[in-house]
Amino acid sequence: MAWLNLVIAAAFEVGWPLGMKLADTTAHKIAWLVFAGVAMILSGVFLYLAQKEIPIGTAYAVWTGIGTGCTFLIGVCWFNDGLTLMRGLGVLLIVAGVALLKYGH
């Protein structure tokens, strides 16, 4: 259950930068800022629950790694952020690190 909580926390971790980006690029600024705030709170709650069974260093690294990777992909796919070889390799290294932490636990 701890790993599920960590994945849920990471999903909400993606919600807050997405909400802030949408607040900046749409007419619904307040709604997206509220969404971002709720996502931050829920991300923290689920990270707290995950850390009860997963070491803090592992939980934090996986949480930020998943959040970083997913936010990167959203930026590339939805917001036309550039995808260069170096940026792609950087994200692949993050994903590899997250996998190693998960399987090393």
Backbone as a chain_set.jsonl record, in Angstrom:
{"seq": "MAWLNLVIAAAFEVGWPLGMKLADTTAHKIAWLVFAGVAMILSGVFLYLAQKEIPIGTAYAVWTGIGTGCTFLIGVCWFNDGLTLMRGLGVLLIVAGVALLKYGH", "coords": {"N": [[0.817, -1.202, 0.0], [2.042, 1.188, 0.601], [3.649, 1.852, -1.597], [1.716, 2.308, -3.523], [0.485, 4.555, -2.396], [2.63, 6.277, -2.704], [2.839, 6.502, -5.496], [0.377, 7.709, -6.021], [0.807, 10.096, -4.641], [2.839, 11.141, -6.252], [1.421, 11.51, -8.622], [-0.313, 13.583, -7.886], [1.667, 15.416, -7.391], [2.414, 16.156, -9.928], [0.211, 17.589, -10.599], [0.272, 20.177, -9.45], [2.31, 21.895, -10.758], [1.216, 21.765, -13.299], [-1.322, 22.906, -12.903], [-0.523, 25.529, -12.228], [0.702, 26.32, -14.618], [-1.488, 26.215, -16.372], [-3.074, 28.143, -15.166], [-1.646, 30.353, -15.839], [-1.911, 30.404, -18.584], [-4.567, 30.325, -19.376], [-7.994, 31.572, -19.214], [-9.106, 30.959, -16.819], [-7.903, 31.543, -14.245], [-8.079, 31.589, -11.343], [-9.447, 29.199, -10.746], [-7.621, 27.255, -11.686], [-5.438, 27.828, -10.06], [-6.475, 27.158, -7.561], [-6.852, 24.438, -8.023], [-4.133, 23.718, -8.29], [-3.228, 24.258, -5.679], [-4.76, 22.431, -4.14], [-3.808, 20.055, -5.241], [-1.137, 20.176, -4.368], [-1.465, 19.913, -1.577], [-2.724, 17.366, -1.371], [-0.742, 15.793, -2.536], [1.291, 16.029, -0.634], [0.014, 14.805, 1.581], [-0.317, 12.124, 0.718], [2.362, 11.468, 0.283], [3.295, 11.62, 2.899], [1.884, 9.432, 3.999], [3.051, 7.339, 2.531], [5.694, 7.449, 3.419], [5.612, 6.269, 5.856], [6.229, 3.619, 5.606], [8.189, 3.437, 3.681], [11.593, 4.264, 3.303], [12.591, 7.641, 3.955], [14.41, 8.946, 2.179], [14.343, 7.348, -0.13], [11.584, 7.46, -0.728], [11.228, 10.217, -1.176], [12.958, 10.689, -3.35], [11.856, 9.02, -5.348], [9.29, 10.119, -5.528], [9.81, 12.801, -6.379], [11.171, 12.175, -8.726], [9.294, 10.788, -10.356], [7.402, 12.823, -10.535], [8.925, 14.819, -11.825], [9.589, 13.557, -14.3], [7.022, 13.042, -15.43], [5.946, 15.634, -15.517], [7.746, 16.799, -17.262], [7.154, 15.329, -19.627], [4.483, 16.13, -20.048], [4.907, 18.833, -20.548], [6.358, 18.677, -22.955], [4.536, 17.322, -24.658], [2.031, 18.738, -24.471], [2.525, 21.475, -24.189], [4.387, 22.231, -25.993], [7.099, 22.271, -25.253], [10.566, 22.147, -25.816], [12.216, 19.227, -27.09], [15.159, 17.933, -26.753], [18.125, 16.02, -27.456], [19.797, 15.956, -25.176], [18.059, 16.798, -23.105], [16.167, 14.74, -23.219], [17.795, 12.499, -22.613], [18.522, 13.209, -20.029], [16.059, 13.005, -18.634], [15.603, 10.277, -19.009], [17.689, 9.242, -17.453], [16.813, 10.048, -14.931], [14.457, 8.507, -14.712], [15.608, 5.942, -14.785], [17.067, 6.039, -12.409], [14.974, 6.236, -10.527], [13.756, 3.739, -10.926], [15.839, 2.036, -10.081], [15.991, 2.76, -7.364], [13.467, 1.924, -6.502], [13.545, -0.868, -6.939], [15.702, -1.505, -5.415], [14.841, -1.303, -2.884]], "CA": [[0.0, 0.0, 0.0], [2.912, 2.361, 0.668], [4.078, 2.218, -2.951], [0.544, 2.89, -4.179], [0.388, 5.916, -1.871], [3.704, 7.071, -3.296], [2.459, 6.782, -6.89], [-0.703, 8.704, -5.952], [1.466, 11.359, -4.269], [3.554, 11.632, -7.436], [0.419, 11.995, -9.578], [-0.714, 14.912, -7.425], [2.852, 16.264, -7.548], [2.35, 16.669, -11.297], [-0.939, 18.492, -10.689], [0.46, 21.589, -9.093], [2.906, 22.718, -11.817], [0.259, 21.82, -14.401], [-2.311, 23.919, -12.537], [0.073, 26.866, -12.333], [0.893, 26.614, -16.046], [-2.8, 26.494, -16.944], [-3.505, 29.436, -14.626], [-0.913, 31.378, -16.58], [-2.199, 30.373, -20.023], [-6.006, 30.284, -19.659], [-8.791, 32.618, -18.573], [-9.618, 30.442, -15.546], [-6.735, 31.609, -13.366], [-8.372, 31.224, -9.952], [-9.787, 27.77, -10.695], [-6.402, 26.457, -11.838], [-4.609, 28.025, -8.866], [-7.083, 26.322, -6.517], [-6.479, 23.07, -8.396], [-2.718, 23.541, -7.947], [-3.125, 24.206, -4.221], [-5.314, 21.149, -3.678], [-2.858, 19.019, -5.664], [0.008, 20.245, -3.451], [-1.855, 19.357, -0.279], [-2.93, 15.923, -1.508], [0.563, 15.19, -2.78], [1.951, 15.941, 0.668], [-0.671, 13.818, 2.426], [0.015, 10.771, 0.263], [3.784, 11.256, 0.552], [3.35, 11.338, 4.336], [1.436, 8.048, 4.205], [4.046, 6.432, 1.944], [6.915, 7.48, 4.231], [5.451, 5.433, 7.05], [6.814, 2.306, 5.332], [9.304, 3.562, 2.739], [12.567, 5.226, 3.831], [12.346, 9.004, 3.477], [15.247, 9.256, 1.016], [13.795, 6.622, -1.28], [10.26, 8.007, -1.036], [11.365, 11.559, -1.744], [13.589, 10.587, -4.668], [10.878, 8.448, -6.283], [8.224, 11.119, -5.654], [10.264, 13.89, -7.244], [11.535, 11.615, -10.027], [8.068, 10.577, -11.132], [6.848, 14.15, -10.804], [9.762, 15.481, -12.828], [9.424, 12.886, -15.59], [5.676, 13.259, -15.968], [5.808, 17.054, -15.838], [8.539, 16.987, -18.484], [6.386, 14.795, -20.763], [3.332, 17.015, -20.268], [5.43, 20.034, -21.193], [6.718, 18.366, -24.342], [3.357, 16.913, -25.442], [0.91, 19.681, -24.454], [2.917, 22.884, -24.186], [5.425, 22.402, -27.013], [8.453, 22.432, -24.725], [11.516, 21.49, -26.706], [12.763, 17.912, -26.748], [16.488, 17.755, -27.33], [18.788, 14.784, -27.044], [20.285, 16.086, -23.801], [16.903, 16.819, -22.197], [15.622, 13.384, -23.213], [18.705, 11.637, -21.848], [18.41, 13.594, -18.623], [14.844, 12.404, -18.076], [15.824, 8.825, -18.958], [18.523, 8.969, -16.28], [15.95, 10.175, -13.757], [13.596, 7.314, -14.687], [16.458, 4.806, -14.401], [17.35, 6.184, -10.983], [13.754, 5.892, -9.79], [13.604, 2.28, -11.002], [16.849, 1.425, -9.205], [15.583, 2.978, -5.972], [12.295, 1.077, -6.228], [13.932, -2.277, -6.874], [16.706, -1.66, -4.374], [14.192, -1.197, -1.57]], "C": [[0.861, 1.267, 0.0], [3.336, 2.811, -0.727], [2.923, 2.807, -3.746], [0.353, 4.332, -3.705], [1.445, 6.82, -2.489], [3.395, 7.43, -4.751], [1.336, 7.824, -6.934], [-0.123, 10.077, -5.599], [2.171, 11.97, -5.473], [2.58, 12.164, -8.485], [-0.064, 13.388, -9.178], [0.444, 15.901, -7.51], [2.879, 16.887, -8.939], [1.243, 17.721, -11.416], [-0.642, 19.939, -10.384], [1.222, 22.396, -10.14], [1.988, 22.826, -13.043], [-0.797, 22.889, -14.125], [-1.771, 25.332, -12.655], [0.288, 27.271, -13.79], [-0.44, 26.979, -16.691], [-3.371, 27.804, -16.409], [-2.861, 30.578, -15.396], [-1.356, 31.481, -18.039], [-3.683, 30.318, -20.373], [-6.708, 31.432, -18.942], [-9.266, 32.209, -17.179], [-8.518, 30.413, -14.488], [-7.02, 31.106, -11.955], [-8.661, 29.734, -9.839], [-8.532, 26.908, -10.786], [-5.453, 26.638, -10.659], [-5.153, 27.228, -7.684], [-6.743, 24.858, -6.775], [-5.038, 22.781, -7.99], [-2.539, 23.421, -6.435], [-3.635, 22.896, -3.645], [-4.37, 20.01, -4.046], [-1.638, 19.002, -4.753], [-0.309, 19.582, -2.116], [-2.002, 17.845, -0.367], [-1.621, 15.189, -1.776], [1.308, 15.004, -1.463], [1.333, 14.902, 1.58], [-0.284, 12.401, 2.01], [1.5, 10.462, 0.419], [3.993, 10.926, 2.027], [2.963, 9.883, 4.611], [2.465, 7.049, 3.676], [5.284, 6.334, 2.822], [6.798, 6.695, 5.531], [6.117, 4.075, 6.864], [8.028, 2.352, 4.407], [10.291, 4.566, 3.327], [12.408, 6.6, 3.166], [13.158, 9.346, 2.229], [14.743, 8.6, -0.248], [12.464, 7.226, -1.701], [10.374, 9.364, -1.718], [11.956, 11.507, -3.152], [12.615, 10.042, -5.709], [9.773, 9.46, -6.566], [8.637, 12.241, -6.603], [10.633, 13.386, -8.638], [10.329, 11.394, -10.916], [7.453, 11.922, -11.498], [7.607, 14.884, -11.89], [9.549, 14.877, -14.211], [8.075, 13.155, -16.22], [5.452, 14.72, -16.349], [6.578, 17.395, -17.111], [7.744, 16.53, -19.708], [5.164, 15.647, -21.078], [3.782, 18.287, -20.979], [5.744, 19.809, -22.66], [5.465, 18.112, -25.184], [2.288, 18.0, -25.548], [1.314, 21.14, -24.615], [4.077, 23.182, -25.134], [6.789, 22.776, -26.445], [9.399, 21.65, -25.628], [11.988, 20.142, -26.18], [14.082, 17.754, -27.488], [17.064, 16.437, -26.839], [19.208, 14.86, -25.58], [19.136, 16.1, -22.792], [16.292, 15.422, -22.096], [16.486, 12.423, -22.421], [18.642, 11.95, -20.361], [17.199, 12.968, -17.957], [14.979, 10.888, -18.009], [16.696, 8.437, -17.764], [17.716, 9.081, -14.987], [15.071, 8.94, -13.618], [14.396, 6.085, -14.27], [16.781, 4.863, -12.915], [16.159, 5.823, -10.121], [13.559, 4.38, -9.78], [14.602, 1.581, -10.087], [16.489, 1.596, -7.732], [14.425, 2.068, -5.594], [12.723, -0.371, -6.045], [15.013, -2.54, -5.84], [16.126, -1.625, -2.974], [13.808, -2.56, -1.043]], "O": [[0.456, 2.296, -0.539], [3.378, 4.008, -1.01], [3.127, 3.71, -4.557], [0.092, 5.225, -4.511], [1.186, 7.991, -2.764], [3.668, 8.55, -5.183], [1.345, 8.715, -7.784], [-0.51, 11.091, -6.18], [2.105, 13.181, -5.686], [2.871, 13.151, -9.161], [-0.208, 14.268, -10.027], [0.222, 17.1, -7.682], [3.319, 18.025, -9.103], [1.332, 18.633, -12.239], [-1.231, 20.838, -10.986], [0.814, 23.526, -10.409], [1.982, 23.844, -13.736], [-1.128, 23.684, -15.006], [-2.467, 26.231, -13.126], [0.08, 28.429, -14.153], [-0.521, 27.935, -17.462], [-4.082, 28.503, -17.131], [-3.462, 31.637, -15.58], [-1.194, 32.53, -18.662], [-4.029, 30.269, -21.554], [-6.095, 32.165, -18.166], [-9.778, 33.046, -16.436], [-8.242, 29.365, -13.905], [-6.272, 30.281, -11.431], [-8.165, 29.077, -8.923], [-8.394, 25.935, -10.045], [-4.738, 25.705, -10.294], [-4.382, 26.683, -6.894], [-6.389, 24.126, -5.851], [-4.748, 21.73, -7.417], [-1.78, 22.573, -5.966], [-3.007, 22.318, -2.759], [-4.156, 19.098, -3.246], [-1.15, 17.929, -4.398], [0.479, 18.793, -1.595], [-1.465, 17.119, 0.47], [-1.423, 14.076, -1.288], [1.887, 13.947, -1.212], [2.051, 14.188, 2.281], [0.041, 11.571, 2.86], [1.865, 9.312, 0.663], [4.785, 10.045, 2.36], [3.641, 9.188, 5.368], [2.719, 6.024, 4.31], [5.863, 5.256, 2.959], [7.793, 6.487, 6.224], [6.524, 3.443, 7.839], [8.807, 1.4, 4.36], [9.874, 5.621, 3.806], [12.128, 6.698, 1.971], [12.634, 9.979, 1.312], [14.718, 9.218, -1.312], [12.237, 7.477, -2.884], [9.7, 9.629, -2.713], [11.492, 12.215, -4.045], [12.557, 10.548, -6.83], [9.367, 9.636, -7.715], [7.896, 12.588, -7.523], [10.43, 14.094, -9.624], [10.336, 11.767, -12.089], [7.034, 12.132, -12.636], [7.007, 15.499, -12.772], [9.352, 15.605, -15.184], [7.989, 13.462, -17.409], [4.842, 15.012, -17.377], [6.115, 18.184, -17.934], [7.665, 17.248, -20.705], [4.842, 15.864, -22.246], [3.118, 18.76, -21.901], [5.435, 20.647, -23.507], [5.348, 18.628, -26.295], [1.695, 18.169, -26.614], [0.537, 21.951, -25.119], [4.672, 24.258, -25.079], [7.549, 23.51, -27.076], [9.036, 20.592, -26.142], [12.139, 19.948, -24.973], [14.114, 17.477, -28.687], [16.537, 15.823, -25.911], [18.989, 13.911, -24.826], [19.236, 15.476, -21.735], [15.939, 14.975, -21.004], [15.972, 11.62, -21.642], [18.704, 11.044, -19.53], [17.295, 12.457, -16.842], [14.517, 10.272, -17.048], [16.457, 7.407, -17.133], [17.914, 8.299, -14.057], [14.951, 8.384, -12.526], [13.912, 5.272, -13.484], [16.767, 3.836, -12.238], [16.316, 5.171, -9.089], [13.233, 3.802, -8.743], [14.242, 0.631, -9.391], [16.666, 0.67, -6.94], [14.401, 1.505, -4.5], [12.304, -1.026, -5.091], [15.216, -3.684, -5.434], [16.825, -1.884, -1.995], [13.25, -2.665, 0.05]]}, "num_chains": 1, "name": "protein.A"}
